[in-house]
C-alpha cells in the first residue's frame, strides 16, 4: 500500500531558510560534558513506584542527580517533530494571599526573556526554527502546575540543542526585573480583562460553593488586579525561588529521534541547576467543608437558567493499581448508563434540553461527581425533579445486563481502536498524557495495557447489575452542593432550589422500557450495487484515484497506511451555501442541530445509537461553500456499514419532530448571551456583516427561529438532501478494491440525482467606511472589540494566491501581536486571518481582530492601518520573511502526513478539477514566495480606501 510521500515538499526542504539536517537523520548524539552524562535508565521507573500497572516499554525514565525527573521516547508522528514538555509542580494553589496570579505571571516572564534570550526574543528564535507561536510554543498555568510546551518541527540537532538550552534558562533564570514585570503586566491584565464574562462569574461562584473551605475556592490562576499591580522583582523572584526547583520539575520528550539523544540533552542543560535554599513542602489543599452552605444563586441575565450540582468527597492519593483502575471503570460505566438515560429523556421532549454527569478528581483537592442541567425554557425546577428522579431510579434499581454490556462494548471498542491506531498517535499527545498523569499522581500504560486491564475486569465479572448499582450509589454520596443561575433577582430562588433538592422524587421516575435490538438489516433498503463507469488516477503524488459510478456519484480514493486502522470518509452532496437562498431567512441554521438526530426512515436517533454501539461508526454534518458534508472516521472493518448509513440518510431521511424542537429551544436559550460580551456580538453579527448582510451567514433573528417547526424544517431540508451531485472521499487504511466495493453497494446504489439549483450569488463585501460600524454589548464596561477587514477574492482559479495570502496574514499577525500585545499591552489575543472560499467565486477577506479596552480602539485601528500601509510601501526583510514563512511551511508539512489535509485539499475536485490540479503547486506556492510577492499582494488587497471596520463597545460608550 502507498505510504504518504513527503517528496512533494522537497522544494520546501531544499530552501536555504529551512536550516540544517533534521535530527531524525543524525546517527550520533551531540557531545555533552562528562559531568552531564544522562543517568542509566531506571529499572523501576519513577512514575510506576507503588503501582502494579505494566510500564509502557516505549518510555525511558530517569532522574538527574539534582532531582530533575524525565521521560523520553521515540515517536515519528508527525515526521521530524519533537514534542517537549517541562512541568513545574507549582500552580495557583501554591501562592500566598499576596502572590495571587504569580504562577501565571511567572510563566509569562519566562517566555518573555531568560538567561540565554534577550527580552522579547524567544518567540522570534523559535519562529526561525519553524515554530508557530501559540500552538507550537505555549504554556499553561493551572491550580497545581505550570507546563511549558514546545513542538519543534523538523528538529535539527542544532535547533533542539538551542531549544533545550533556552528552556533550561527559562526555568532556572527567567528575566525577573521590575522593567520586565512592568512590560508584561499589561498583557496579563488584558488576559484577565478578556476572561471576565457571565460564564466566568458563574464558574467562579460554582468553585467557591463546591470547594468551600479549600484554597481552590478562590485561587483562580489569573490572580487579582491588586496582587498583580503590587508584583515586583523581589516578590516574584521569591515565588520563583521557592517553587521552581529541580526536584519539582519533570521533562517529557516524545519525538522522531533516539531517546538517548533526548536524555543526554536534558542532562547537558539541566544538570547544573540547583535550588535556592531548602525545599518547601507542598501546602495542604484541605478537604471539602462539611458545614458549608449547600446551595447558591447567581443572577446573570445573559445566561439561561442552568443548574450545576456537585457531590464532593475528599481527594486522597491512592496507589494507581490495576484493581484501582478496574474499580474506576465500574464507576465510569455507571455514569455512562445514567447519561444515556438522561439523553434519552431529553431527546424524547423532556423538561431539559440537556443534562449530564461526570466523575473527576479536581486539582488534588476533591473527588467530585458533577451534574449540569439546562432546562427547556425557565422551568428549572421541573428539570431538576426529572434529573433527580432518573438518578434516584438508577440508585435504587439495578440496570439490565444489556445496558451494562452496551457501555462496556463501547469502552472496549474505543480501547481496541486505540491499540489498532497506536502507531500513529502523535508524540505531543503522548507527552501530554505523561504530564497529566504526573499532575494527579497516576501512571500511563500502552493502549494494549489499558485494554488488558479492561479485559481482566470483564473476565472477573466486575460489570454486573449489582456492582453497577453499588457504584451509582457511591458516586452520589458525599457533600452535596448546587447552584442555579437566574435571569432576574428573586428572593425566593435559594429556598426553591433547596426545596426541589430535598423533594421525594422516587415516584417520578419514568418506567424503563426494554430496548429492542437493531441491526443494519433494519435500515431502509438500497438499490442494486452501482457499476463503475470509469477509473483514472487524478493525482500522482499522493496517489489519488477517481472512480465514477453509473448513477453519477464519484469517488476520490486514497489508500494509504499513514494512519493505521483509520479510514476517513466524507460524502459531499448538493450545493451547500451556494444552493441556499440569499434573499430570505431559512431553517438552514437548524441543520447542524437537528438534521442527523431526525433519524433514518423509521429509525430514530435512539435506534441508530444502538445500531452503531460498540463500533467505530460516526456521523457529522457540515455546510461548506458548495456542498453539504457528511463525515466520519471509521475502520476498515466498519467502512461498508459506515457508507451504508450515509446512503440511507440520503435515500430515506427521517423527520422526527423532537430534534427540531430541541434545536429551537437551545438556540433561543443562547440569544441573550450574545449581548453579554464583545465576542458574543462578533459571533452573532460579524459573518453576516462581512458578507454584506447575506442571510446565509450568521444567526437569523430570534423571531425567525421561534417560528421554525418540524414541518418547515422538513420542507426546507428534504429537497436539499435529494438533489445535487455526490462526491465520496475515502482516504486511509483500506484497499482500493474494498473501498470501491463499499461505495458501489451504498452511495453507488442510489438512484441518479437531479442537479442542485446553485443560483445564489457570491456575497458582497461591505463598503469602505472611515468611521467604524459600532455595536454595543451589555457586559463588562472595560471590554471592547475591534475588527478591520480588507476584501480579497475566492474560487479555485487563484488557489496559489490564497496560499501566499496566508503568508501575508502571518506577517501581519506577527507585527500586530508585537505592537498591540507585547509593546502596548492593549490586547491579549489579537489575530489576523485570511479567509479564501475555494467553493465561492468571491467573498474572501483578510481581517484583523482583537479584544481591547474601550479607550484602546483608536490605537487598534491606527496600528493596523500603519502595518497595512507599511506592507504596501516596502518589502519585508529576509529575517521577517523567514519567521513568517517557515512556520507556515512546517505546519503544511506536518499536516500533509495525515489524511485530513488531503481531504481538505481535494474536496470538490470531481466537479472542479482545478482543485486537484492545485495540489501539484502546493510546495511551490509556499516554498518560493518572496518578499516581493508579499508586497505585491499587500498592494493588491491592503490599499487604503478598501478596508471596512467595526467596533463593539459597552453600552453607554462612544
PyMOL commands that set and color helices and strands:
alter all, ss='L'
color gray80, all
select helices_A, chain A and resi 7-13+16-18+23-25+34-36+46-48+92-94+97-99+102-112+122-127+157-172+178-195+198-210+215-218+225-230+233-243+246-248+259-270+322-347+380-396+401-420+422-424+427-439+447-459+465-475+493-502+520-522+576-579+587-595+605-612+639-651+657-674+678-690+702-707+710-722+736-744+747-749+799-823+854-873+878-895+899-906+913-927+931-941
alter helices_A, ss='H'
color red, helices_A
select strands_A, chain A and resi 60-63+69-74+82-88+137-141+146-152+249-255+295-299+306-314+352-362+366-375+479-486+532-539+544-549+554-559+567-573+620-623+628-634+726-732+773-777+784-791+831-835+845-852+947-954
alter strands_A, ss='S'
color yellow, strands_A
deselect
rebuild
show_as cartoon
